[in-house]
Amino acid sequence: MTIPDGTKGPYDDFYCHKYRVWYRVDDCVFRGRNQTYPGCVNCFQGYLNIRSLERGIQPPPFFVTGATAAHEGSAPGLVVPMRQTR
């Protein structure tokens, strides 16, 4: 599965799988912490973003700078399936 770039703006660094839109991770964290939108309350993806920012983990820079697959080794937006461990 490939994430579409259609809605991605120049400063968007987060893809919301629930609503299928790109925007800034800070917006996701604000909505999750302050419960400003009912659909974002108790969202697991939002919870992970909140936890990551609290720990100082930032999105990879290629999401914002627009680096290509040649720079990073994989195409931005490409979802890699997880391997089952059991």
BATIMAR-94668 format. One record per residue (C-alpha): chain; x, z, y; residue in one letter. Coordinates in steps of 0.05 Angstrom, whole numbers. Each point is the difference from the previous one (the first is absolute). Layout:
<rs>
+-------+--------+--------+--------+-----+
| chain |      x |      z |      y | res |
+-------+--------+--------+--------+-----+
|     A |      X |      Z |      Y |   A |
...
+-------+--------+--------+--------+-----+
</rs>
This chain:
<rs>
+-------+--------+--------+--------+-----+
| chain |      x |      z |      y | res |
+-------+--------+--------+--------+-----+
|     A |      0 |      0 |      0 |   M |
|     A |     26 |    -18 |     69 |   T |
|     A |    -21 |     36 |     63 |   I |
|     A |    -24 |    -50 |     53 |   P |
|     A |     36 |     -4 |     66 |   D |
|     A |    -62 |    -26 |     36 |   G |
|     A |    -16 |     65 |     37 |   T |
|     A |     72 |     24 |      9 |   K |
|     A |     21 |     10 |     73 |   G |
|     A |     72 |      4 |     23 |   P |
|     A |      2 |     76 |     -2 |   Y |
|     A |    -44 |     12 |    -61 |   D |
|     A |     38 |     36 |    -56 |   D |
|     A |    -56 |     23 |    -46 |   F |
|     A |    -50 |    -38 |    -43 |   Y |
|     A |    -64 |     38 |    -14 |   C |
|     A |    -24 |    -20 |    -70 |   H |
|     A |    -69 |     30 |     11 |   K |
|     A |    -17 |    -43 |     61 |   Y |
|     A |     51 |    -56 |    -13 |   R |
|     A |     30 |      1 |     70 |   V |
|     A |     70 |     10 |     29 |   W |
|     A |     12 |     52 |     54 |   Y |
|     A |     49 |     54 |     20 |   R |
|     A |     12 |     58 |    -48 |   V |
|     A |     -7 |     47 |     60 |   D |
|     A |    -72 |    -23 |      8 |   D |
|     A |    -15 |     15 |    -73 |   C |
|     A |     31 |     69 |      6 |   V |
|     A |    -40 |     15 |     64 |   F |
|     A |    -65 |    -21 |    -33 |   R |
|     A |     15 |     41 |    -62 |   G |
|     A |     22 |     63 |     36 |   R |
|     A |    -55 |     -1 |     53 |   N |
|     A |    -55 |    -29 |    -44 |   Q |
|     A |    -19 |    -50 |     54 |   T |
|     A |    -31 |    -50 |    -49 |   Y |
|     A |    -42 |     21 |    -60 |   P |
|     A |     31 |    -52 |    -46 |   G |
|     A |     69 |     29 |     12 |   C |
|     A |    -18 |     72 |    -18 |   V |
|     A |     30 |     20 |    -67 |   N |
|     A |     35 |    -67 |     -8 |   C |
|     A |     58 |      6 |    -50 |   F |
|     A |     40 |    -55 |     33 |   Q |
|     A |     -8 |     35 |     67 |   G |
|     A |     20 |     66 |    -32 |   Y |
|     A |     65 |    -33 |    -24 |   L |
|     A |     14 |    -26 |     70 |   N |
|     A |    -12 |     69 |     31 |   I |
|     A |     46 |     32 |    -52 |   R |
|     A |     54 |    -54 |     10 |   S |
|     A |      1 |      9 |     75 |   L |
|     A |      3 |     76 |     -6 |   E |
|     A |     61 |     -9 |    -44 |   R |
|     A |     32 |    -49 |     49 |   G |
|     A |     -9 |    -61 |    -44 |   I |
|     A |    -12 |    -63 |     41 |   Q |
|     A |    -26 |    -68 |    -24 |   P |
|     A |     54 |    -50 |    -17 |   P |
|     A |     27 |    -35 |     62 |   P |
|     A |    -14 |    -70 |    -26 |   F |
|     A |    -75 |     12 |      8 |   F |
|     A |      9 |      2 |     75 |   V |
|     A |     61 |    -45 |     12 |   T |
|     A |    -27 |    -57 |    -43 |   G |
|     A |     61 |     -7 |    -46 |   A |
|     A |    -10 |    -49 |    -56 |   T |
|     A |     10 |      6 |    -74 |   A |
|     A |     71 |    -25 |      7 |   A |
|     A |     17 |     62 |     42 |   H |
|     A |    -33 |     52 |    -43 |   E |
|     A |      1 |    -27 |    -70 |   G |
|     A |    -76 |     -3 |     -7 |   S |
|     A |    -55 |    -30 |     40 |   A |
|     A |    -36 |     47 |     48 |   P |
|     A |    -71 |     10 |    -22 |   G |
|     A |     13 |    -14 |    -73 |   L |
|     A |    -32 |     52 |    -44 |   V |
|     A |     42 |     16 |    -61 |   V |
|     A |    -40 |     24 |    -60 |   P |
|     A |     19 |     68 |    -26 |   M |
|     A |     26 |      8 |    -70 |   R |
|     A |    -37 |     46 |    -46 |   Q |
|     A |     42 |     60 |    -20 |   T |
|     A |    -41 |     23 |    -59 |   R |
+-------+--------+--------+--------+-----+
</rs>
